């Protein structure tokens, strides 16, 4: 993914390399409907997979450690989320660090959700979604909505979420070097670019430390022996203790943010389970 020239160019080079990798390796199907939209001042892409209906709406936050990634490069994954829940997926271009540190991404996530509600989307049919840092952002938003006086979404889909930006989970050190998609050194650079001088234990930075009593239903998935395994399992434990409805799917022998890779059998299995989980929630 990252060539020597990309590394030499710092954040901008790595950002361009991540974009190049996703767009070249995983282009969206030609029959995917993609529309540029504005969600309360934040640019987003409305993605509708061929044959998908309007049963639910996904608000998706791409991963990339708050430094990398764009809505454009997440369209292929957004199309699969659209197909899984049978509805449109809005993937958003929240502001990125280090140019825009916390609370920029969090503020944009709030604006995105408000934008959906203002457009008339029923919150009881909305699923927040994200992978890695995007998963953490989705969980942080979900935990803060009640305090902000906003209605809760139907649920949250968080794949390999980054929930503890102190990197204090035991798997961060124990599994660093075993996962080709993430390691402790890379994560340290990314999260420091995001929170900068802010306190990383702020619950809006690290949702692991949030009050999870009002959390909507959550679908969590992570990989056994990946660096963020304990970010997911610790969050699941805290959420359950707080009374939240938590579905946890642990995957063996895969990589961080495995759902980005459509050719993996565990990806298809997980997306199918997400689809069934979302349908069950909407029927209640």
C-alpha positions as CSV (number, residue, x, y, z in Angstrom):
1,X,0.0,0.0,0.0
2,X,2.7,2.5,1.0
3,X,5.7,3.0,-1.2
4,X,8.9,4.7,-0.1
5,X,7.9,7.9,-1.9
6,X,4.6,7.9,-0.1
7,X,6.2,7.6,3.3
8,X,8.7,10.3,2.5
9,X,5.8,12.7,1.8
10,X,4.4,12.2,5.3
11,X,0.6,12.4,5.9
12,X,-0.2,13.7,2.5
13,X,1.7,10.9,0.8
14,X,0.2,8.2,2.9
15,X,-3.2,9.7,2.4
16,X,-2.8,9.6,-1.3
17,X,-1.5,6.0,-1.2
18,X,-4.4,4.8,0.9
19,X,-6.8,6.4,-1.6
20,X,-4.9,4.9,-4.5
21,X,-5.0,1.4,-2.9
22,X,-8.7,1.3,-2.2
23,X,-9.8,2.8,-5.5
24,X,-7.6,0.6,-7.6
25,X,-8.1,-2.6,-5.8
26,X,-11.7,-2.3,-4.8
27,X,-13.7,-0.1,-7.3
28,X,-17.4,0.2,-6.8
29,X,-19.7,-1.9,-9.1
30,X,-20.6,0.1,-12.2
31,X,-24.3,-0.1,-11.4
32,X,-23.9,1.5,-8.0
33,X,-25.8,4.8,-7.7
34,X,-23.6,7.5,-6.2
35,X,-24.9,11.0,-5.5
36,X,-23.1,14.0,-3.9
37,X,-25.1,15.4,-1.0
38,X,-24.7,18.0,1.8
39,X,-25.4,16.9,5.4
40,X,-25.7,20.0,7.4
41,X,-22.6,21.5,5.9
42,X,-20.6,18.3,5.6
43,X,-20.0,16.7,2.2
44,X,-21.1,13.1,1.7
45,X,-21.9,10.5,-0.9
46,X,-25.2,8.8,-1.0
47,X,-24.5,5.3,-2.2
48,X,-27.3,2.9,-3.2
49,X,-26.4,-0.6,-4.4
50,X,-28.2,-2.0,-7.4
51,X,-31.5,-3.6,-6.3
52,X,-31.4,-2.1,-2.8
53,X,-34.6,-0.6,-1.4
54,X,-35.3,2.1,1.2
55,X,-35.8,-0.1,4.3
56,X,-33.0,1.4,6.3
57,X,-30.3,4.1,6.1
58,X,-26.6,3.8,7.0
59,X,-24.5,6.8,8.1
60,X,-21.0,5.6,7.5
61,X,-17.7,7.0,8.8
62,X,-14.6,5.6,7.0
63,X,-11.5,4.4,8.9
64,X,-7.9,5.6,8.5
65,X,-6.9,6.7,12.0
66,X,-8.7,10.1,11.6
67,X,-5.8,11.0,9.1
68,X,-6.5,8.8,6.0
69,X,-9.5,7.9,3.9
70,X,-12.3,9.7,2.0
71,X,-15.9,9.1,1.2
72,X,-14.9,8.4,-2.4
73,X,-12.5,5.6,-1.5
74,X,-15.2,4.0,0.8
75,X,-17.9,3.8,-1.9
76,X,-17.3,0.1,-2.6
77,X,-17.7,-0.9,1.0
78,X,-20.6,1.5,1.3
79,X,-22.3,-0.3,-1.6
80,X,-22.0,-3.6,0.3
81,X,-23.5,-2.0,3.4
82,X,-26.3,-0.6,1.3
83,X,-27.0,-4.1,0.0
84,X,-26.8,-5.6,3.5
85,X,-29.4,-3.3,5.1
86,X,-31.5,-2.8,1.9
87,X,-31.2,0.9,1.8
88,X,-28.9,3.9,1.1
89,X,-25.6,4.4,2.7
90,X,-24.3,7.9,3.3
91,X,-20.5,7.9,3.5
92,X,-19.1,11.2,4.7
93,X,-16.0,13.3,4.3
94,X,-15.5,14.4,7.8
95,X,-12.4,16.6,8.4
96,X,-9.1,14.9,8.8
97,X,-6.1,15.4,11.2
98,X,-3.5,16.7,11.6
99,X,-4.9,19.8,9.8
100,X,-8.2,19.4,11.6
101,X,-7.7,17.8,15.1
102,X,-10.4,16.9,17.6
103,X,-13.2,18.0,17.8
104,X,-13.4,18.5,14.0
105,X,-14.4,14.9,13.1
106,X,-16.7,14.6,16.0
107,X,-18.5,17.9,15.2
108,X,-18.8,16.8,11.6
109,X,-20.4,13.5,12.7
110,X,-23.0,15.4,14.7
111,X,-23.7,17.6,11.7
112,X,-24.1,14.5,9.5
113,X,-26.7,13.0,11.8
114,X,-28.5,16.3,12.1
115,X,-28.5,16.6,8.4
116,X,-30.1,13.2,7.9
117,X,-32.8,14.1,10.4
118,X,-33.4,17.5,8.8
119,X,-33.8,15.7,5.4
120,X,-36.7,13.7,6.9
121,X,-35.0,10.4,7.5
122,X,-36.6,8.5,10.4
123,X,-33.9,8.0,13.1
124,X,-35.5,4.6,14.0
125,X,-34.3,3.3,10.6
126,X,-30.8,4.7,10.8
127,X,-27.6,2.7,11.5
128,X,-24.4,4.4,12.3
129,X,-21.4,2.6,10.9
130,X,-17.6,2.7,10.8
131,X,-14.5,0.6,10.7
132,X,-11.4,1.2,12.9
133,X,-11.3,5.0,13.8
134,X,-14.6,5.4,11.9
135,X,-16.1,2.7,14.2
136,X,-14.9,4.6,17.2
137,X,-16.4,7.8,15.8
138,X,-19.7,6.1,15.3
139,X,-19.7,4.8,18.9
140,X,-18.7,8.1,20.3
141,X,-21.5,9.8,18.4
142,X,-24.1,7.2,19.6
143,X,-23.0,7.6,23.2
144,X,-23.4,11.4,23.0
145,X,-26.8,11.7,21.2
146,X,-29.0,11.4,24.2
147,X,-27.2,14.1,26.1
148,X,-27.5,16.3,23.0
149,X,-31.3,15.8,23.1
150,X,-31.3,14.0,19.7
151,X,-33.2,10.8,19.0
152,X,-31.2,7.6,19.0
153,X,-30.6,5.6,15.8
154,X,-31.7,2.0,15.3
155,X,-28.2,0.8,16.0
156,X,-24.4,1.0,15.4
157,X,-22.2,-1.2,13.3
158,X,-18.6,-1.0,14.4
159,X,-16.0,-3.1,12.8
160,X,-12.6,-3.4,14.6
161,X,-13.4,-0.1,16.3
162,X,-10.7,2.1,17.8
163,X,-12.3,2.9,21.2
164,X,-9.3,3.7,23.4
165,X,-6.9,6.4,22.0
166,X,-4.6,6.0,25.0
167,X,-3.7,2.7,23.2
168,X,-4.0,1.1,26.7
169,X,-5.6,-2.2,25.6
170,X,-3.4,-5.3,26.2
171,X,-3.7,-6.5,22.6
172,X,-2.2,-3.2,21.2
173,X,1.2,-4.2,22.6
174,X,0.8,-8.0,22.6
175,X,-0.3,-8.3,19.0
176,X,1.6,-5.5,17.4
177,X,3.6,-7.0,14.5
178,X,1.2,-9.9,14.0
179,X,-1.4,-8.0,12.0
180,X,-0.2,-6.6,8.6
181,X,-3.0,-4.0,8.5
182,X,-2.1,-2.2,11.8
183,X,0.6,-2.0,14.4
184,X,1.2,0.1,17.6
185,X,3.7,2.5,16.0
186,X,1.4,3.4,13.2
187,X,-1.6,3.8,15.6
188,X,0.5,6.0,17.9
189,X,1.3,8.4,15.1
190,X,-2.3,8.5,13.9
191,X,-4.1,9.0,17.2
192,X,-1.6,11.7,18.3
193,X,-2.3,13.6,15.1
194,X,-6.0,13.5,16.0
195,X,-6.3,14.4,19.7
196,X,-3.0,16.5,19.7
197,X,-3.1,18.5,23.0
198,X,-6.5,17.2,24.0
199,X,-7.0,14.5,26.7
200,X,-7.3,11.1,25.0
201,X,-9.6,9.8,27.8
202,X,-12.3,12.3,26.8
203,X,-15.3,10.1,26.0
204,X,-15.9,11.9,22.8
205,X,-12.3,11.0,21.8
206,X,-12.3,7.5,23.2
207,X,-15.8,6.0,23.6
208,X,-14.5,3.3,25.8
209,X,-14.7,5.9,28.6
210,X,-18.2,7.2,27.8
211,X,-21.4,6.7,29.7
212,X,-22.9,3.8,27.8
213,X,-26.2,3.6,29.6
214,X,-28.2,5.0,26.7
215,X,-26.3,3.3,23.9
216,X,-28.5,1.9,21.1
217,X,-28.0,-1.7,20.0
218,X,-24.5,-2.4,18.8
219,X,-23.0,-4.9,16.3
220,X,-19.3,-5.2,17.1
221,X,-16.8,-7.3,15.2
222,X,-13.1,-7.7,15.5
223,X,-10.3,-10.2,14.7
224,X,-8.7,-12.4,17.3
225,X,-5.1,-11.4,17.8
226,X,-5.4,-8.1,15.9
227,X,-4.0,-5.0,17.7
228,X,-7.5,-3.6,18.4
229,X,-9.0,-6.8,19.6
230,X,-9.1,-5.5,23.2
231,X,-10.6,-2.2,22.1
232,X,-13.6,-4.1,20.9
233,X,-13.9,-6.7,23.6
234,X,-13.5,-4.2,26.5
235,X,-16.1,-1.9,24.9
236,X,-18.5,-4.8,24.5
237,X,-18.0,-5.7,28.2
238,X,-18.6,-2.1,29.4
239,X,-21.6,-1.6,27.1
240,X,-23.2,-4.9,28.4
241,X,-22.5,-3.9,32.0
242,X,-24.3,-0.6,31.3
243,X,-27.3,-2.5,29.9
244,X,-26.8,-2.1,26.2
245,X,-27.9,-4.7,23.6
246,X,-24.5,-5.9,22.2
247,X,-23.9,-8.4,19.5
248,X,-20.2,-9.4,19.3
249,X,-18.7,-11.4,16.5
250,X,-15.0,-12.4,16.8
251,X,-13.3,-13.6,13.7
252,X,-10.3,-15.9,13.6
253,X,-7.3,-15.7,11.3
254,X,-8.0,-12.4,9.5
255,X,-6.8,-8.8,9.5
256,X,-7.8,-5.5,11.0
257,X,-10.8,-3.9,9.1
258,X,-11.3,-7.2,7.2
259,X,-14.7,-6.1,5.9
260,X,-12.9,-3.7,3.5
261,X,-11.7,-6.8,1.6
262,X,-14.7,-8.2,-0.3
263,X,-12.9,-11.4,-1.4
264,X,-12.6,-12.7,2.2
265,X,-15.2,-15.3,3.2
266,X,-15.4,-13.9,6.7
267,X,-16.4,-10.6,5.1
268,X,-19.3,-12.0,3.3
269,X,-20.4,-13.9,6.4
270,X,-20.2,-10.8,8.6
271,X,-22.1,-8.6,6.2
272,X,-24.8,-11.3,6.0
273,X,-25.1,-11.3,9.8
274,X,-25.2,-7.5,9.9
275,X,-28.1,-7.6,7.4
276,X,-30.0,-10.1,9.5
277,X,-29.3,-8.2,12.7
278,X,-30.5,-4.9,11.2
279,X,-33.7,-6.6,9.9
280,X,-34.4,-8.0,13.3
281,X,-34.1,-4.6,14.9
282,X,-36.4,-2.9,12.4
283,X,-39.1,-5.5,13.0
284,X,-39.3,-4.8,16.7
